[in-house]
Amino acid sequence: MTKTQKVKKRKISREEQLEEERLNKRDRMIICFGVGFALFFVLLLGGFMFALQHANSSTAVLESSVTIKPDYPRHLVDFSLVDQSGHAVTRMDLKGKIVVVNFVFTSCSTVCPYVNAQMEKIQKLTTGESDVRLLSLALDPVDDSAPVLEKYGRSFGQDVTRWSFLTGDESTMRWLVGKSFLSPDTTGAFAYMPGNFAHSQRIVLVAPDGHIVNYFDGLNQEAATAVVDQIHKLKISL
């Protein structure tokens, strides 16, 4: 092999080495990017599931049963609020009605939309049943004014003749929810959330006489069906 050939061979080998180094660097970057993206996705998914389980209160998790018995007798107290149209709604307006209640704040992007979707299903499943009323109580009345709730209700196909989104001053809402439906939760990690109530993902069934019949886990996909089944059983027993 001539000297010229040896020089040429060394030059080719050096070029091949540089090319191999470039390929190795590119492969390492691809691998690092892939691992980083996978880690980001896992963290994002984990964060979403955590938020889904805990948003609204530290106890907002998927419960062991879709139907939950009240821990002690509760009764819907007298109240006077305004609905999404600014019209007054009182306890007397519900006289003789079976009432389905849930709890909302419109800035909630995880639990509330899911629970309201269950309420929408209940509305559809009870179409034509004029003795059934649905109420969604605002846990953040400072921000959730009547116009805000009107827009929010429309996004769930609200039938305003049967489903009302109610708000009022903060002290009144806290008193109504705490006295009639939920216990306060001020110790958990999500105690800063509007309302500070435990189990605010629940849907509540209220009998015509105002007593609380049952709670239902609003995060359970069978919640709407369970509520409607209980409504029909309640009608038979009345």
Residue, then its C-alpha position, 0 to 999 in steps of 0.5 A: m500500500t502506497k503512502t498516498q493510499k495509507v493517508k487516504k485510508r486514515k482520512i476515511s477512517r477519521e470521517e467514519q469515526l466522526e460520523e459514528e460519533r454524530l450518530n451516537k450523539r443523535d441516538r443518545m438525544i433521541i433516547c433522552f427525549g423519549v425517556g423524558f417525554a415518557l416520564f412527563f406523560v407518567l407524571l401528567l397522568g398521575g397528577f390528573m388522577f390525583a386531582l380527579q380523586h381529590a379535587n373539591s376536598s381531601t376526601a373526594v375519592l371514588e368510594s367503595s359503593v355508589t350508594i352511601k347511607p347518611d351517617y345521621p338523619r339530615h333534613l333540607v332546611d328552609f332557604s331562599l336563594v336565586d337561580q341562574s336567571g336571577h329568580a328567587v327559589t325557596r324551600m316552598d318551591l320544592k314542596g311535594k317534589i323529589v329533589v336531587v342535589n349536587f355541589v358545584f364551583t365553575s372553576c373546577s375542571t376535574v370533579c365538577p364536570y364529571v358529577n354534572a354530567q351525571m346530573e345531566k343523565i339524571q335529567k334525561l332519565t327522568t324526562g316527563e317526571s314533573d315531580v322530580r327537581l334537580l338543584s346544583l348548589a354553588l360552593d363558590p358564590v363569590d365568583d359563581s354569580a347567576p350569569v356565570l351559572e346560567k352559562y355553565g348550566r347551558s353547557f350541560g343541557q340544563d332544562v331550566t324548568r326542572w334543573s336549577f343552579l342556585t347561588g346566594d351570599e357566602s354565609t347562606m350557602r355555607w349554612l345551607v350546605g353544612k346544615s342539610f348535606l355535608s360536613p366541613d373539611t378544614t384539615g385536609a390538603f384541599a381545605y382551601m377549595p371553595g366550601n371546605f366540605a367533605h364529600s362534595q362530589r356526592i349527589v344527594l336524594v331528598a324525599p318530598d318531606g325534606h329528609i335525606v334518603n341517600y348519598f351517591d358517589g358522583l364519580n361512579q359511572e353508575a351514579a345516575t342509574a342508581v339515583v333514578d332507580q332509588i327515585h322510582k323506589l321512593k315513589i312506590s313507597l310514598 
